[in-house]
Amino acid sequence: MTTRVRAIFLSDIHLGTRACQAERLLDFLREHEAEYLFLVGDIIDFWAMSRGVHWSPQQNTVVQKILRRARHGERVYLIPGNHDEALREYCGTAFGDIQVVAEFVHTAADGKRYLVIHGDEFDQVTRYHRWVAVLGDMSYNILVRINSWLSWLRRHLRRPGYWSLSGFAKRKVKSAVSFIFDFEDSVTRAVQERGIDGVICGHIHSAVIRDIEGIRYINCGDWVDSCTAIVEHQNGSMELVRWGGENDNVVRFPSADPAPVLAKQRELHKALPW
C-alpha cells in the first residue's frame, strides 16, 4: 500500500557506485508518494566514477523514476553535494522538471522553516584538505566492498537483518564520533544565526532527528549503509525511516526527549580511551 506524505528528503545515494543500494531505494519510492522530493546532495558520485563506473539497471531505474515523478507534478529539488559538486555550476537552472538549487528553505505544514543543505561546507576536511577527503572516500569504499561480502555470507548463514561494517567502524572510532558531533554543532550554530527553526542535511551518513539548543537538527543518512530517508507528514511532523527492503524499522520523532540520550552519547565519547 502506497503512503502519501507531504515531502521526502533523500541524500547520499551515490549512484554510479557498487555501494549504492538502488534496489532498496526503489522499493522505498514505490511505497511513498509526495508533493515535494528533495535530493539533498551526493546523489551521483562523480568522485568514485572518476576511478570506475558501476551503473546497474536498478540505478538507471532510480533516475527514470525520479524524472517521471517530476513530470507528473511532484516538485523535485536537487541540492548538489561534494561528490556531485559539478552540478553546482547549474544552480538556479532546471534539468527537465528538476530544479537545481544551492540550498532551499522549506516551510513545513506546521509552519516550521527548515534550511535544506547538503552540509559539506561545514566539513573542514572536505573544504581545506580535499586529498584527505578523497583518501577517506577510497577507504570507505573498501569497507563497503568488504561489507557486501559479509552480507552475502550472512544471507547464506540465514542471519536476519542488515549489518554494516562501515557503520560499525564509524560508531566505534572516537575520531569519527567526534567529527559527527563537531559537524552537528557547526550546522546548528549557522542555522541559529539565520533565525531558522531547523536544518535538514546529509553528508556524514549519520541519520538522526534531534533538537540541539532549540534547533531541530535532521540528517537524512544515506543509501549506502543505513538506507534511511526523512519524510514529512501532512501535519508537518518529521519521521526518520530506516528501510530494510520492507518497512520493518521505523523511528518516529519525537518518541522521547532526545536531550538525555545526546548527553549520554557525549559522555561515552569523552570516556573512550583511544
VENURFEN-V186554 format. One record per backbone hydrogen bond with DSSP energy under -1.0 kcal/mol. NH is the residue of the N-H (numbers start at 1). CO is the residue of the C=O. Records with the same first field share a line. If there is no record, write none. Layout:
NH->CO + CO
This chain:
3->31
5->33
6->232
7->232
8->36
9->230
10->38
12->41
14->42
15->43
17->14
21->223
22->20
25->21
26->22
27->23
28->24
29->25
30->26
31->27
33->3
35->6
36->6
37->75
38->8
39->77
40->10
41->39
45->15
46->44 + 83
49->45
50->46
51->48
54->16
60->56
61->57
62->58
63->59
64->60
65->61
66->62
67->63
68->64
69->65
70->66
71->67
72->68
73->70
74->69
75->35
77->37
78->99
79->39
87->84
88->85
89->86
90->87
91->88
92->100
93->90
95->98
98->95
99->76
100->93
101->78
104->116
106->114
108->112
111->108
114->106
115->198
116->104
117->200
122->119
123->120
127->123
128->124
129->125
133->129
134->130
135->131
136->132
137->133
138->134
139->135
140->136
141->137
142->138
143->139
144->140
145->141
146->142
147->143
148->144
149->145
150->146
151->147
152->148
153->149
154->150
155->151
156->152
157->153
159->154
168->164
169->165
170->166
171->167
172->168
173->169
177->173
178->174
179->175
180->176
181->177
182->178
183->179
184->180
185->181
186->182
187->183
188->184
189->185
190->186
191->187
192->188
193->189
195->192
196->191
198->113
199->216
200->115
201->218
202->118
204->202
208->219
210->217
212->215
215->212
216->197
217->210
218->199
219->208
220->201
223->12
228->222
229->241
230->9
231->239
232->7
233->237
236->233
239->231
240->251
241->229
242->249
243->227
244->246
248->246
251->240
262->258
263->259
264->260
265->261
266->262
267->263
268->264
269->265
270->266
271->267
